[in-house]
Protein backbone atom coordinates (compact mmCIF):
# COMPACT_ATOMS: atom_id res chain seq x y z
CA UNK A 1 0.00 0.00 0.00
CA UNK A 2 1.31 3.45 -0.85
CA UNK A 3 -1.75 5.65 -0.43
CA UNK A 4 -4.25 6.46 2.31
CA UNK A 5 -5.96 3.10 1.88
CA UNK A 6 -8.16 1.71 4.59
CA UNK A 7 -6.55 -1.18 6.40
CA UNK A 8 -9.97 -2.36 7.61
CA UNK A 9 -13.60 -1.40 7.08
CA UNK A 10 -14.17 1.97 8.76
CA UNK A 11 -15.18 2.51 11.47
CA UNK A 12 -12.91 -0.12 13.05
CA UNK A 13 -14.74 0.23 16.39
CA UNK A 14 -18.08 1.95 16.90
CA UNK A 15 -18.81 4.43 19.69
CA UNK A 16 -15.29 4.49 21.10
CA UNK A 17 -13.76 7.97 20.96
CA UNK A 18 -10.13 8.79 21.75
CA UNK A 19 -9.00 5.46 20.27
CA UNK A 20 -5.66 3.97 21.18
CA UNK A 21 -4.30 0.90 19.40
CA UNK A 22 -1.14 -0.98 20.41
CA UNK A 23 0.24 -3.82 18.28
CA UNK A 24 2.15 -6.35 20.39
CA UNK A 25 3.19 -9.93 19.58
CA UNK A 26 1.01 -9.99 16.49
CA UNK A 27 -2.14 -8.79 18.28
CA UNK A 28 -3.91 -5.44 18.24
CA UNK A 29 -4.96 -4.13 21.66
CA UNK A 30 -7.64 -1.46 21.60
CA UNK A 31 -9.00 0.92 24.20
CA UNK A 32 -10.87 4.22 24.07
CA UNK A 33 -13.33 6.35 25.97
CA UNK A 34 -16.41 4.33 26.92
CA UNK A 35 -19.42 6.60 26.20
CA UNK A 36 -20.75 6.41 29.78
CA UNK A 37 -17.28 7.51 31.00
CA UNK A 38 -17.51 5.06 33.92
CA UNK A 39 -14.96 2.34 33.07
CA UNK A 40 -11.85 1.33 31.16
CA UNK A 41 -12.26 -1.39 28.55
CA UNK A 42 -9.89 -3.46 26.44
CA UNK A 43 -10.33 -5.68 23.42
CA UNK A 44 -7.90 -7.67 21.30
CA UNK A 45 -7.81 -9.10 17.78
CA UNK A 46 -5.25 -10.37 15.28
CA UNK A 47 -6.61 -7.98 12.64
CA UNK A 48 -7.84 -4.42 12.89
CA UNK A 49 -10.98 -5.41 11.02
CA UNK A 50 -11.85 -7.91 13.78
CA UNK A 51 -11.70 -5.44 16.68
CA UNK A 52 -15.37 -4.44 16.45
CA UNK A 53 -16.58 -8.00 16.98
CA UNK A 54 -13.92 -8.82 19.58
CA UNK A 55 -14.93 -9.40 23.17
CA UNK A 56 -14.67 -6.23 25.21
CA UNK A 57 -13.40 -6.66 28.77
CA UNK A 58 -13.87 -4.13 31.55
CA UNK A 59 -10.55 -4.06 33.42
CA UNK A 60 -11.32 -1.12 35.76
CA UNK A 61 -14.36 0.83 36.91
CA UNK A 62 -14.67 4.26 38.44
CA UNK A 63 -14.64 4.72 42.21
CA UNK A 64 -17.82 5.45 44.11
CA UNK A 65 -16.34 8.67 45.49
CA UNK A 66 -13.18 10.72 45.30
CA UNK A 67 -10.91 11.93 42.49
CA UNK A 68 -11.56 8.90 40.25
CA UNK A 69 -15.35 8.81 40.49
CA UNK A 70 -16.45 10.69 37.37
CA UNK A 71 -15.79 11.22 33.64
CA UNK A 72 -13.16 8.58 32.94
CA UNK A 73 -11.53 9.79 29.73
CA UNK A 74 -9.11 8.73 27.02
CA UNK A 75 -7.30 5.63 28.34
CA UNK A 76 -4.15 4.57 26.50
CA UNK A 77 -2.45 1.17 26.79
CA UNK A 78 1.35 1.02 26.61
CA UNK A 79 4.03 -1.62 27.06
CA UNK A 80 7.06 -0.50 29.12
CA UNK A 81 9.77 -2.80 30.54
CA UNK A 82 7.70 -5.99 30.09
CA UNK A 83 4.64 -4.58 31.88
CA UNK A 84 1.38 -3.06 30.70
CA UNK A 85 0.38 0.47 31.65
CA UNK A 86 -2.84 2.39 31.09
CA UNK A 87 -2.79 6.18 31.37
CA UNK A 88 -6.18 7.83 31.78
CA UNK A 89 -7.90 10.93 33.12
CA UNK A 90 -10.49 10.95 35.90
CA UNK A 91 -12.36 13.58 37.89
CA UNK A 92 -14.36 13.83 41.11
CA UNK A 93 -18.12 13.98 40.86
CA UNK A 94 -19.11 17.53 39.92
CA UNK A 95 -22.42 19.30 39.68
CA UNK A 96 -23.81 16.92 37.07
CA UNK A 97 -24.20 13.18 36.68
CA UNK A 98 -24.04 10.78 33.75
CA UNK A 99 -27.85 10.70 33.67
CA UNK A 100 -28.31 14.45 34.13
CA UNK A 101 -25.14 16.34 33.26
CA UNK A 102 -25.03 19.95 34.29
CA UNK A 103 -24.51 22.55 31.60
CA UNK A 104 -22.02 24.10 33.99
CA UNK A 105 -20.13 20.87 34.67
CA UNK A 106 -16.74 21.67 36.17
CA UNK A 107 -14.01 19.46 34.77
CA UNK A 108 -11.36 18.78 37.37
CA UNK A 109 -9.45 15.89 35.83
CA UNK A 110 -6.05 14.53 36.78
CA UNK A 111 -3.85 11.89 35.11
CA UNK A 112 -3.74 8.41 36.67
CA UNK A 113 -1.90 5.15 35.90
CA UNK A 114 -2.78 1.44 36.07
CA UNK A 115 -0.16 -1.34 35.90
CA UNK A 116 -0.48 -5.01 34.93
CA UNK A 117 2.54 -7.33 35.10
CA UNK A 118 0.70 -10.40 33.79
CA UNK A 119 1.30 -11.62 30.26
CA UNK A 120 -2.38 -11.14 29.33
CA UNK A 121 -3.75 -7.66 30.10
CA UNK A 122 -7.33 -8.81 29.53
CA UNK A 123 -7.20 -11.41 32.31
CA UNK A 124 -4.36 -10.16 34.49
CA UNK A 125 -4.69 -8.03 37.61
CA UNK A 126 -4.50 -4.27 37.19
CA UNK A 127 -3.02 -2.29 40.08
CA UNK A 128 -3.61 1.42 40.62
CA UNK A 129 -0.33 3.34 40.66
CA UNK A 130 -2.17 6.56 41.46
CA UNK A 131 -2.05 10.09 40.16
CA UNK A 132 0.89 11.38 38.17
CA UNK A 133 2.26 14.41 40.00
CA UNK A 134 2.80 16.85 37.14
CA UNK A 135 4.09 19.58 39.43
CA UNK A 136 0.88 21.49 39.98
CA UNK A 137 -2.82 20.88 40.53
CA UNK A 138 -5.06 21.89 37.65
CA UNK A 139 -7.14 20.31 34.89
CA UNK A 140 -4.94 17.59 33.30
CA UNK A 141 -5.71 14.83 30.81
CA UNK A 142 -4.70 12.87 27.70
CA UNK A 143 -1.35 11.50 28.81
CA UNK A 144 0.71 9.50 26.35
CA UNK A 145 4.17 7.99 26.71
CA UNK A 146 7.11 6.85 24.60
CA UNK A 147 10.61 5.49 25.14
CA UNK A 148 13.59 6.89 23.24
CA UNK A 149 17.29 6.14 23.78
CA UNK A 150 16.36 4.16 26.89
CA UNK A 151 14.47 7.05 28.50
CA UNK A 152 10.73 7.17 29.04
CA UNK A 153 8.85 10.42 28.45
CA UNK A 154 5.33 11.57 29.25
CA UNK A 155 3.39 14.07 27.13
CA UNK A 156 0.06 15.38 28.37
CA UNK A 157 -2.43 18.26 28.26
CA UNK A 158 -2.90 20.57 31.25
CA UNK A 159 -4.41 23.92 32.08
CA UNK A 160 -2.13 26.71 33.28
CA UNK A 161 -4.32 29.22 35.06
CA UNK A 162 -1.94 31.99 34.01
CA UNK A 163 -2.37 31.13 30.30
CA UNK A 164 -5.60 31.95 28.49
CA UNK A 165 -7.23 28.77 27.27
CA UNK A 166 -8.23 25.31 28.38
CA UNK A 167 -5.10 23.18 27.94
CA UNK A 168 -1.51 23.29 26.71
CA UNK A 169 0.84 20.38 25.95
CA UNK A 170 3.73 19.48 28.26
CA UNK A 171 6.58 16.97 28.25
CA UNK A 172 8.76 15.50 31.01
CA UNK A 173 11.18 12.63 31.40
CA UNK A 174 10.05 9.85 33.74
CA UNK A 175 11.73 8.13 36.69
CA UNK A 176 9.30 5.23 36.38
CA UNK A 177 6.00 4.79 34.50
CA UNK A 178 4.02 6.73 37.12
CA UNK A 179 6.57 9.29 38.35
CA UNK A 180 8.12 12.27 36.57
CA UNK A 181 11.88 12.77 36.88
CA UNK A 182 11.96 16.32 35.51
CA UNK A 183 9.75 19.40 35.69
CA UNK A 184 7.07 19.84 33.05
CA UNK A 185 8.12 21.77 29.92
CA UNK A 186 5.51 23.49 27.77
CA UNK A 187 5.69 22.53 24.10
CA UNK A 188 2.64 24.28 22.65
CA UNK A 189 -0.40 26.29 23.67
CA UNK A 190 -3.53 27.14 21.63
CA UNK A 191 -2.75 30.28 19.71
CA UNK A 192 -3.37 29.61 16.03
CA UNK A 193 -6.75 30.32 14.42
CA UNK A 194 -7.51 26.63 13.86
CA UNK A 195 -6.77 25.78 17.53
CA UNK A 196 -9.21 28.22 19.14
CA UNK A 197 -12.56 27.59 17.48
CA UNK A 198 -15.12 27.05 20.22
CA UNK A 199 -12.50 26.25 22.83
CA UNK A 200 -8.83 27.14 23.18
CA UNK A 201 -7.42 23.63 23.24
CA UNK A 202 -4.25 21.64 22.63
CA UNK A 203 -4.95 18.03 23.70
CA UNK A 204 -4.81 14.37 22.67
CA UNK A 205 -1.06 14.08 21.96
CA UNK A 206 0.42 11.02 20.25
CA UNK A 207 4.02 10.33 19.24
CA UNK A 208 5.28 8.68 16.06
CA UNK A 209 9.01 7.99 15.67
CA UNK A 210 9.94 7.60 12.02
CA UNK A 211 13.03 8.26 9.91
CA UNK A 212 15.06 9.89 12.65
CA UNK A 213 12.32 12.29 13.72
CA UNK A 214 9.51 12.50 16.24
CA UNK A 215 6.11 13.59 15.02
CA UNK A 216 3.98 14.69 17.98
CA UNK A 217 0.38 15.05 16.85
CA UNK A 218 -2.32 16.76 18.88
CA UNK A 219 -5.88 18.04 18.51
CA UNK A 220 -7.34 21.52 18.86
CA UNK A 221 -10.64 23.47 19.04
CA UNK A 222 -14.05 22.19 20.10
CA UNK A 223 -14.96 18.58 19.36
CA UNK A 224 -17.44 19.24 16.52
CA UNK A 225 -16.63 19.97 12.89
CA UNK A 226 -13.77 22.32 13.88
CA UNK A 227 -11.80 19.63 15.72
CA UNK A 228 -8.57 18.98 13.83
CA UNK A 229 -5.02 17.73 14.22
CA UNK A 230 -1.72 19.59 14.29
CA UNK A 231 1.86 18.35 14.58
CA UNK A 232 5.15 19.23 16.26
CA UNK A 233 8.39 17.79 14.88
CA UNK A 234 11.77 17.15 16.53
CA UNK A 235 14.96 15.26 15.70
CA UNK A 236 15.40 12.02 17.67
CA UNK A 237 18.82 13.18 18.90
CA UNK A 238 17.62 16.60 20.03
CA UNK A 239 17.02 17.64 23.63
CA UNK A 240 13.31 16.91 23.79
CA UNK A 241 12.95 18.96 26.98
CA UNK A 242 14.05 22.08 25.11
CA UNK A 243 11.04 23.72 23.39
CA UNK A 244 13.42 25.07 20.76
CA UNK A 245 13.98 21.49 19.56
CA UNK A 246 10.40 21.33 18.31
CA UNK A 247 8.90 22.87 15.18
CA UNK A 248 5.16 23.51 15.19
CA UNK A 249 3.13 23.37 11.99
CA UNK A 250 1.22 26.61 11.44
CA UNK A 251 -1.65 24.79 9.74
CA UNK A 252 -3.65 21.74 10.78
CA UNK A 253 -2.59 18.52 9.09
CA UNK A 254 -5.84 16.54 9.34
CA UNK A 255 -9.27 18.17 9.18
CA UNK A 256 -12.95 17.50 8.51
CA UNK A 257 -13.83 16.43 4.98
CA UNK A 258 -17.52 16.97 4.13
CA UNK A 259 -16.99 15.31 0.73
CA UNK A 260 -16.67 11.95 2.47
CA UNK A 261 -18.87 12.71 5.46
CA UNK A 262 -16.11 12.79 8.09
CA UNK A 263 -16.24 15.51 10.74
CA UNK A 264 -13.97 16.41 13.64
CA UNK A 265 -11.13 13.92 13.09
CA UNK A 266 -8.74 13.88 15.99
CA UNK A 267 -7.42 12.44 19.23
CA UNK A 268 -5.35 10.01 17.25
CA UNK A 269 -2.89 7.25 17.94
CA UNK A 270 -0.48 5.31 15.72
CA UNK A 271 -0.05 1.61 15.09
CA UNK A 272 1.25 -0.45 12.18
CA UNK A 273 0.26 -3.13 9.73
CA UNK A 274 1.77 -6.62 10.02
CA UNK A 275 4.30 -5.64 7.33
CA UNK A 276 5.33 -2.44 9.12
CA UNK A 277 3.34 0.31 7.43
CA UNK A 278 2.28 3.14 9.72
CA UNK A 279 -1.44 3.32 10.50
CA UNK A 280 -3.18 6.49 11.67
CA UNK A 281 -6.01 5.76 14.12
CA UNK A 282 -8.46 8.54 15.01
CA UNK A 283 -12.07 9.25 15.84
CA UNK A 284 -14.62 11.22 13.83
CA UNK A 285 -18.37 11.63 13.47
CA UNK A 286 -20.31 11.14 10.25
CA UNK A 287 -22.78 13.96 10.96
CA UNK A 288 -22.69 17.53 12.25
CA UNK A 289 -26.10 18.04 13.84
CA UNK A 290 -25.64 17.03 17.48
CA UNK A 291 -28.56 17.03 19.90
CA UNK A 292 -27.61 18.36 23.33
CA UNK A 293 -24.11 18.49 24.77
CA UNK A 294 -21.60 16.93 22.31
CA UNK A 295 -19.85 15.32 25.29
CA UNK A 296 -22.74 12.89 25.64
CA UNK A 297 -23.11 12.06 21.95
CA UNK A 298 -21.62 8.53 21.72
CA UNK A 299 -21.03 8.37 17.98
CA UNK A 300 -17.43 9.43 17.64
CA UNK A 301 -16.29 6.17 16.04
CA UNK A 302 -12.71 4.87 15.82
CA UNK A 303 -11.29 4.85 12.31
CA UNK A 304 -7.97 3.86 10.71
CA UNK A 305 -6.02 4.36 7.50
CA UNK A 306 -2.51 3.90 6.16
CA UNK A 307 -0.23 6.92 6.68
CA UNK A 308 2.28 7.11 3.80
CA UNK A 309 5.48 9.17 3.70
CA UNK A 310 7.06 11.21 0.93
CA UNK A 311 10.63 10.94 -0.35
CA UNK A 312 11.85 13.25 2.42
CA UNK A 313 10.27 11.12 5.12
CA UNK A 314 7.45 13.56 5.86
CA UNK A 315 4.01 12.11 6.57
CA UNK A 316 1.44 12.59 3.83
CA UNK A 317 -1.49 13.23 6.15
CA UNK A 318 -4.12 13.46 3.46
CA UNK A 319 -7.77 13.46 4.47
CA UNK A 320 -10.12 11.02 6.24
CA UNK A 321 -11.19 8.13 4.05
CA UNK A 322 -14.92 7.40 3.67
CA UNK A 323 -16.75 4.86 5.80
CA UNK A 324 -17.38 1.41 4.40
CA UNK A 325 -19.20 -0.02 7.42
CA UNK A 326 -22.69 1.08 8.52
CA UNK A 327 -22.85 3.28 11.60
CA UNK A 328 -25.61 3.61 14.20
CA UNK A 329 -27.93 6.60 14.30
CA UNK A 330 -28.97 6.06 17.91
CA UNK A 331 -27.72 8.22 20.76
CA UNK A 332 -27.72 5.17 23.04
CA UNK A 333 -24.57 3.29 24.01
CA UNK A 334 -24.73 0.04 22.06
CA UNK A 335 -23.22 -3.34 22.99
CA UNK A 336 -19.97 -4.07 21.14
CA UNK A 337 -20.04 -7.72 20.12
CA UNK A 338 -21.78 -8.43 16.84
CA UNK A 339 -22.94 -4.83 16.40
CA UNK A 340 -21.15 -4.38 13.09
CA UNK A 341 -22.72 -7.56 11.73
CA UNK A 342 -26.19 -6.51 12.93
CA UNK A 343 -25.85 -3.12 11.26
CA UNK A 344 -24.64 -4.64 8.02
CA UNK A 345 -27.57 -7.06 8.00
CA UNK A 346 -29.99 -4.20 8.67
CA UNK A 347 -28.52 -2.22 5.79
CA UNK A 348 -29.17 -5.00 3.29
Residue pairs with C-beta under 8 A, 6 or more apart in sequence:
1 7
1 273
1 277
1 306
1 308
2 308
3 306
3 308
3 318
4 305
4 306
4 307
4 308
4 316
4 318
4 319
4 321
5 305
5 306
5 321
6 304
6 305
6 306
6 321
6 324
7 48
7 49
7 273
7 277
7 279
7 304
7 305
7 306
8 47
8 48
8 49
8 51
8 304
9 49
9 324
9 325
9 340
10 301
10 303
10 304
10 305
10 321
10 322
10 323
10 324
10 325
11 52
11 301
11 302
11 303
11 323
11 325
11 327
12 19
12 30
12 48
12 49
12 51
12 52
12 281
12 302
12 303
12 304
13 19
13 30
13 32
13 43
13 51
13 52
13 301
13 302
13 336
14 52
14 299
14 301
14 302
14 327
14 328
14 334
14 336
14 339
14 340
15 35
15 298
15 299
15 300
15 301
15 328
15 333
15 334
16 30
16 31
16 32
16 33
16 34
16 35
16 283
16 300
16 301
16 302
17 32
17 33
17 35
17 74
17 267
17 283
17 300
17 301
17 302
18 32
18 33
18 73
18 74
18 75
18 142
18 204
18 267
18 283
19 30
19 31
19 32
19 267
19 268
19 269
19 281
19 282
19 283
19 302
19 303
20 30
20 31
20 32
20 74
20 75
20 76
20 77
20 269
20 281
21 28
21 29
21 30
21 48
21 51
21 269
21 271
21 279
21 281
21 304
22 28
22 29
22 77
22 78
22 79
22 271
23 29
23 271
23 272
24 79
26 46
26 274
27 44
27 45
27 46
28 44
28 45
28 46
28 47
28 48
28 51
28 271
29 42
29 43
29 44
29 77
29 121
30 42
30 43
30 44
30 45
30 51
30 54
30 302
31 40
31 41
31 42
31 43
31 75
31 76
31 77
31 86
32 41
32 74
32 75
32 283
32 302
33 72
33 73
33 74
33 75
34 40
34 41
34 72
34 333
35 296
35 298
35 333
36 98
36 333
37 62
37 70
37 71
37 72
37 73
37 98
38 61
38 62
38 72
38 98
39 58
39 60
39 61
39 62
39 72
40 58
40 59
40 60
40 61
40 72
40 75
40 86
40 88
40 114
41 56
41 57
41 58
41 59
42 56
42 57
42 59
42 77
42 121
42 122
43 51
43 54
43 55
43 56
43 57
43 122
43 336
44 54
44 122
45 51
45 53
45 54
48 271
48 279
48 304
52 325
52 336
52 339
52 340
53 336
53 337
53 338
53 340
53 341
54 336
54 337
55 337
56 336
56 337
57 122
57 123
59 86
59 114
59 116
59 121
59 122
59 126
60 86
60 114
60 126
62 68
62 69
62 70
62 72
62 90
63 69
65 92
65 93
66 92
67 90
67 91
67 92
67 110
67 131
68 90
68 112
69 90
69 91
69 92
69 93
70 90
70 91
70 92
70 93
70 94
71 89
71 90
71 91
71 94
71 107
71 109
72 88
72 89
72 90
73 88
73 89
73 90
73 109
73 141
73 142
74 88
74 89
74 141
74 142
74 204
74 267
75 86
75 87
75 88
76 86
76 87
76 88
76 143
76 144
76 145
76 269
77 84
77 85
77 86
77 121
78 84
78 85
78 86
78 87
78 144
78 145
78 177
79 85
80 145
80 147
80 152
80 177
81 177
82 117
83 115
83 116
83 117
83 177
84 115
84 116
84 117
84 118
84 121
84 124
85 113
85 114
85 115
85 116
85 129
85 145
85 177
85 178
86 113
86 114
86 116
86 126
87 111
87 112
87 113
87 132
87 143
87 144
87 145
87 154
88 111
88 112
88 113
88 114
88 143
89 109
89 110
89 111
89 112
89 140
89 141
89 142
89 143
90 109
90 110
90 112
91 107
91 108
91 109
91 110
92 108
94 102
94 105
94 106
94 107
94 108
95 102
95 104
95 105
95 106
96 102
96 103
96 104
96 105
101 293
101 295
101 296
103 293
107 139
108 139
109 139
109 140
109 141
110 131
110 132
110 137
110 140
111 131
111 132
111 134
111 140
111 141
111 143
111 156
112 128
112 129
112 130
112 131
112 132
113 128
113 129
113 130
113 132
113 177
113 178
114 126
114 127
114 128
114 129
115 126
115 127
115 129
115 177
115 178
116 124
116 125
116 126
116 127
117 124
118 124
118 125
129 177
129 178
130 178
132 143
132 154
132 156
132 178
132 179
132 180
133 179
133 180
134 140
134 156
134 158
134 170
134 172
134 180
134 184
135 180
135 183
135 184
136 158
138 158
138 159
138 160
138 161
139 158
139 159
139 166
139 167
140 156
140 157
140 158
140 159
141 156
141 157
141 158
141 167
141 203
142 156
142 157
142 167
142 203
142 204
142 205
142 267
143 154
143 155
143 156
144 154
144 155
144 156
144 205
144 206
144 207
144 269
145 152
145 153
145 154
145 155
145 174
145 177
146 152
146 153
146 155
146 207
146 209
146 214
147 153
148 209
148 214
148 236
148 240
149 236
151 173
151 174
152 173
152 174
152 176
152 177
153 171
153 172
153 173
153 174
153 240
154 171
154 172
154 174
154 180
155 169
155 170
155 171
155 187
155 205
155 207
155 216
156 169
156 170
156 205
157 167
157 168
157 169
157 170
157 201
157 202
157 203
157 204
157 205
157 218
158 167
158 168
158 170
158 184
159 165
159 166
159 167
159 168
160 168
160 186
160 189
163 189
164 200
165 189
165 190
165 196
165 199
165 200
165 201
165 202
166 190
166 199
166 200
166 201
166 203
167 190
167 201
167 202
167 203
168 186
168 187
168 188
168 189
168 190
168 202
169 186
169 187
169 188
169 189
169 202
169 203
169 205
169 216
169 218
169 232
170 184
170 185
170 186
170 187
171 184
171 185
171 187
171 240
171 241
172 180
172 181
172 182
172 183
172 184
172 185
172 241
173 180
173 181
173 182
173 241
174 180
174 181
175 181
182 241
185 241
185 242
185 243
186 243
187 216
187 232
187 243
187 246
188 202
188 218
188 230
188 232
188 246
188 248
189 202
190 196
190 200
190 201
190 202
190 220
192 220
192 230
192 250
194 220
194 221
194 226
194 228
194 230
194 251
194 252
194 255
195 201
195 202
195 220
195 221
195 230
196 220
196 221
197 221
197 222
197 226
198 221
198 222
198 224
198 226
199 221
199 222
201 219
201 220
201 221
201 222
202 218
202 219
202 220
202 230
203 218
203 219
203 220
203 267
204 217
204 218
204 219
204 266
204 267
204 268
205 216
205 217
205 218
206 216
206 217
206 218
206 268
206 269
206 270
207 214
207 215
207 216
207 217
207 270
208 214
208 215
208 216
208 217
208 270
208 278
208 315
209 215
209 236
210 278
210 309
210 313
210 315
211 309
211 313
212 235
212 236
212 237
212 313
213 233
213 234
213 235
213 236
213 313
214 233
214 234
214 235
214 236
214 240
215 231
215 232
215 233
215 315
216 231
216 232
216 233
216 234
216 246
217 229
217 230
217 231
217 253
217 254
217 268
218 229
218 230
218 231
218 232
219 227
219 228
219 229
219 230
219 266
219 267
219 268
220 227
220 228
220 229
220 230
220 252
221 227
221 228
222 294
223 264
223 266
223 294
223 295
223 300
224 263
224 264
224 285
224 288
224 290
224 294
225 256
225 263
225 264
225 288
226 256
226 264
227 256
227 264
227 265
227 266
228 252
228 254
228 255
228 256
228 264
228 265
228 266
229 252
229 253
229 254
229 255
229 265
229 266
229 268
229 282
229 317
230 248
230 249
230 251
230 252
230 253
231 248
231 249
231 253
231 315
231 317
232 246
232 247
232 248
232 249
233 246
233 247
233 249
234 240
234 245
234 246
234 247
235 245
238 245
239 245
240 246
253 315
253 317
254 265
254 266
254 268
254 280
254 282
254 317
254 318
254 319
254 320
255 265
255 319
256 262
256 263
256 264
256 265
256 284
256 320
257 265
257 319
257 320
260 319
260 320
260 321
260 322
260 323
261 286
261 287
261 322
261 323
262 284
262 285
262 286
262 303
262 319
262 320
262 321
262 322
262 323
263 284
263 285
263 286
263 287
263 288
264 283
264 284
264 285
264 300
265 282
265 283
265 284
265 303
265 320
266 282
266 283
266 284
267 282
267 283
268 280
268 281
268 282
269 281
269 282
270 278
270 279
270 280
270 281
270 307
271 279
271 281
271 304
272 278
272 279
273 279
273 306
277 306
277 307
277 308
278 306
278 307
278 308
278 309
278 315
279 304
279 305
279 306
279 307
280 304
280 305
280 306
280 307
280 317
281 302
281 303
281 304
282 302
282 303
282 304
282 320
283 300
283 301
283 302
283 303
284 300
284 301
284 303
284 320
285 297
285 299
285 300
285 301
286 299
286 301
286 323
286 327
287 299
290 297
291 297
291 331
296 331
297 331
298 331
298 332
298 333
298 334
299 327
299 328
299 331
301 327
303 320
303 321
303 323
305 318
305 320
305 321
307 315
307 316
307 317
308 315
308 316
308 318
309 315
309 316
310 316
325 340
325 343
325 344
326 340
326 343
326 344
326 346
326 347
327 343
328 334
328 339
328 343
